[in-house]
């Protein structure tokens, strides 16, 4: 019978925080990928653009550290955003040896579109959780896990 489903004993996975976090992450990332595919935006690109938009002039190393991205990977992300005309490196006004990150005018417009899509994406998960209070509670619990 093709309609029968095998019953699987998940053992401790039913209660395992890591297992549920990973499955939840996969669901969120799948929706993110679908939401942002038209814009050619990956989660790391989104995070970097968001940090630069709200903190223009930060050094590359500061943004990479804030997001927990390794230097080699971060340089590739910035190279990609720069090639798309969304971000640019400028010499820091405080220290000319340092590269400060800024959005271009095109990047600022892109960030507005990005945030509209993000709000739709986020709302789907807030609704699944049962509202903003549940979201806030989940974020607090996850922050506690991160230490």
C-alpha beads as a LAMMPS data file, in Angstrom:
LAMMPS data file: protein, C-alpha beads

147 atoms
146 bonds

1 atom types
1 bond types

-500.0 500.0 xlo xhi
-500.0 500.0 ylo yhi
-500.0 500.0 zlo zhi

Masses

1 110.0

Atoms # bond

1 1 1 0.000 0.000 0.000
2 1 1 1.494 3.301 -1.082
3 1 1 -0.495 5.330 1.482
4 1 1 1.046 3.608 4.517
5 1 1 3.720 5.588 6.285
6 1 1 6.464 3.959 8.245
7 1 1 6.388 4.959 11.901
8 1 1 9.825 6.090 12.972
9 1 1 11.047 6.123 16.543
10 1 1 13.081 9.313 16.878
11 1 1 14.374 8.357 20.323
12 1 1 15.946 11.358 22.075
13 1 1 15.658 13.476 18.911
14 1 1 12.029 14.192 19.875
15 1 1 13.381 16.189 22.814
16 1 1 16.783 17.271 21.475
17 1 1 17.235 21.040 21.292
18 1 1 19.852 20.799 18.555
19 1 1 17.670 18.621 16.360
20 1 1 14.697 20.967 16.597
21 1 1 16.883 24.052 16.095
22 1 1 18.353 22.545 12.947
23 1 1 14.957 21.546 11.541
24 1 1 13.582 25.011 12.317
25 1 1 16.632 26.617 10.685
26 1 1 16.067 24.541 7.549
27 1 1 12.433 25.682 7.378
28 1 1 13.376 29.338 7.837
29 1 1 16.225 29.148 5.303
30 1 1 14.009 27.393 2.751
31 1 1 11.456 30.183 3.005
32 1 1 14.244 32.790 2.900
33 1 1 15.674 31.233 -0.265
34 1 1 12.270 31.255 -1.947
35 1 1 11.517 34.815 -0.813
36 1 1 14.841 36.275 -1.944
37 1 1 15.658 34.130 -4.987
38 1 1 14.495 36.849 -7.397
39 1 1 16.894 39.289 -5.754
40 1 1 19.782 36.804 -5.828
41 1 1 20.252 37.250 -2.101
42 1 1 21.662 34.696 0.310
43 1 1 21.312 34.934 4.105
44 1 1 24.929 36.076 4.537
45 1 1 24.496 38.807 1.889
46 1 1 21.311 39.955 3.626
47 1 1 23.035 40.174 7.009
48 1 1 26.029 42.067 5.653
49 1 1 23.863 44.557 3.746
50 1 1 21.709 45.091 6.818
51 1 1 24.691 45.776 9.094
52 1 1 26.290 48.151 6.580
53 1 1 22.997 49.979 5.992
54 1 1 22.581 50.643 9.703
55 1 1 26.285 51.197 10.464
56 1 1 27.889 52.946 7.492
57 1 1 31.641 53.297 7.746
58 1 1 32.367 50.185 9.798
59 1 1 35.592 48.393 8.982
60 1 1 35.414 45.079 7.140
61 1 1 36.820 43.327 10.197
62 1 1 34.125 44.842 12.453
63 1 1 31.273 43.664 10.238
64 1 1 32.805 40.205 9.813
65 1 1 33.298 39.849 13.567
66 1 1 29.799 41.113 14.382
67 1 1 28.311 38.441 12.133
68 1 1 30.770 35.657 12.959
69 1 1 31.982 35.377 9.361
70 1 1 35.563 34.271 8.687
71 1 1 37.732 36.878 6.987
72 1 1 38.272 34.922 3.738
73 1 1 34.538 34.269 3.372
74 1 1 33.713 37.863 4.237
75 1 1 36.015 39.291 1.562
76 1 1 34.218 37.148 -1.036
77 1 1 30.823 38.407 0.182
78 1 1 31.924 42.051 -0.057
79 1 1 33.492 41.424 -3.469
80 1 1 30.151 40.026 -4.659
81 1 1 28.125 42.913 -3.224
82 1 1 30.566 45.381 -4.735
83 1 1 30.388 43.674 -8.145
84 1 1 26.597 44.041 -8.002
85 1 1 26.961 47.757 -7.267
86 1 1 25.341 47.462 -3.821
87 1 1 28.269 48.165 -1.493
88 1 1 31.625 49.836 -1.711
89 1 1 34.882 50.008 0.173
90 1 1 36.154 53.476 0.975
91 1 1 39.260 54.594 2.764
92 1 1 38.362 55.327 6.369
93 1 1 38.440 59.009 7.295
94 1 1 40.102 58.135 10.625
95 1 1 42.707 55.751 9.243
96 1 1 43.441 55.819 5.514
97 1 1 44.874 52.277 5.692
98 1 1 41.479 50.871 6.689
99 1 1 38.630 49.992 4.333
100 1 1 35.264 51.352 5.529
101 1 1 32.078 49.816 4.140
102 1 1 29.165 51.798 2.730
103 1 1 26.109 51.101 0.615
104 1 1 25.959 52.729 -2.781
105 1 1 22.833 54.659 -3.810
106 1 1 21.762 51.500 -5.644
107 1 1 22.494 49.510 -2.483
108 1 1 20.303 51.799 -0.400
109 1 1 17.386 51.329 -2.800
110 1 1 18.041 47.586 -2.856
111 1 1 18.052 47.504 0.962
112 1 1 14.557 49.054 1.021
113 1 1 13.254 46.367 -1.343
114 1 1 15.108 43.738 0.674
115 1 1 13.459 44.882 3.903
116 1 1 9.978 44.777 2.386
117 1 1 10.563 41.165 1.369
118 1 1 12.103 40.382 4.749
119 1 1 9.013 41.730 6.553
120 1 1 6.832 39.326 4.535
121 1 1 9.195 36.433 5.268
122 1 1 9.352 37.264 8.974
123 1 1 5.559 37.654 9.240
124 1 1 5.024 34.113 7.986
125 1 1 7.083 32.758 10.887
126 1 1 5.668 35.147 13.480
127 1 1 2.210 33.948 12.433
128 1 1 3.286 30.294 12.734
129 1 1 4.554 31.023 16.251
130 1 1 1.282 32.664 17.235
131 1 1 2.286 36.331 17.239
132 1 1 4.975 38.796 18.209
133 1 1 4.988 37.865 21.905
134 1 1 5.818 34.262 20.993
135 1 1 8.511 35.483 18.573
136 1 1 10.015 37.705 21.260
137 1 1 10.035 34.798 23.709
138 1 1 11.710 32.518 21.170
139 1 1 14.363 35.135 20.370
140 1 1 15.057 35.587 24.103
141 1 1 15.411 31.836 24.605
142 1 1 17.738 31.506 21.618
143 1 1 19.824 34.445 22.877
144 1 1 20.127 32.647 26.199
145 1 1 21.427 29.549 24.398
146 1 1 23.997 31.670 22.578
147 1 1 25.256 32.892 25.945

Bonds

1 1 1 2
2 1 2 3
3 1 3 4
4 1 4 5
5 1 5 6
6 1 6 7
7 1 7 8
8 1 8 9
9 1 9 10
10 1 10 11
11 1 11 12
12 1 12 13
13 1 13 14
14 1 14 15
15 1 15 16
16 1 16 17
17 1 17 18
18 1 18 19
19 1 19 20
20 1 20 21
21 1 21 22
22 1 22 23
23 1 23 24
24 1 24 25
25 1 25 26
26 1 26 27
27 1 27 28
28 1 28 29
29 1 29 30
30 1 30 31
31 1 31 32
32 1 32 33
33 1 33 34
34 1 34 35
35 1 35 36
36 1 36 37
37 1 37 38
38 1 38 39
39 1 39 40
40 1 40 41
41 1 41 42
42 1 42 43
43 1 43 44
44 1 44 45
45 1 45 46
46 1 46 47
47 1 47 48
48 1 48 49
49 1 49 50
50 1 50 51
51 1 51 52
52 1 52 53
53 1 53 54
54 1 54 55
55 1 55 56
56 1 56 57
57 1 57 58
58 1 58 59
59 1 59 60
60 1 60 61
61 1 61 62
62 1 62 63
63 1 63 64
64 1 64 65
65 1 65 66
66 1 66 67
67 1 67 68
68 1 68 69
69 1 69 70
70 1 70 71
71 1 71 72
72 1 72 73
73 1 73 74
74 1 74 75
75 1 75 76
76 1 76 77
77 1 77 78
78 1 78 79
79 1 79 80
80 1 80 81
81 1 81 82
82 1 82 83
83 1 83 84
84 1 84 85
85 1 85 86
86 1 86 87
87 1 87 88
88 1 88 89
89 1 89 90
90 1 90 91
91 1 91 92
92 1 92 93
93 1 93 94
94 1 94 95
95 1 95 96
96 1 96 97
97 1 97 98
98 1 98 99
99 1 99 100
100 1 100 101
101 1 101 102
102 1 102 103
103 1 103 104
104 1 104 105
105 1 105 106
106 1 106 107
107 1 107 108
108 1 108 109
109 1 109 110
110 1 110 111
111 1 111 112
112 1 112 113
113 1 113 114
114 1 114 115
115 1 115 116
116 1 116 117
117 1 117 118
118 1 118 119
119 1 119 120
120 1 120 121
121 1 121 122
122 1 122 123
123 1 123 124
124 1 124 125
125 1 125 126
126 1 126 127
127 1 127 128
128 1 128 129
129 1 129 130
130 1 130 131
131 1 131 132
132 1 132 133
133 1 133 134
134 1 134 135
135 1 135 136
136 1 136 137
137 1 137 138
138 1 138 139
139 1 139 140
140 1 140 141
141 1 141 142
142 1 142 143
143 1 143 144
144 1 144 145
145 1 145 146
146 1 146 147
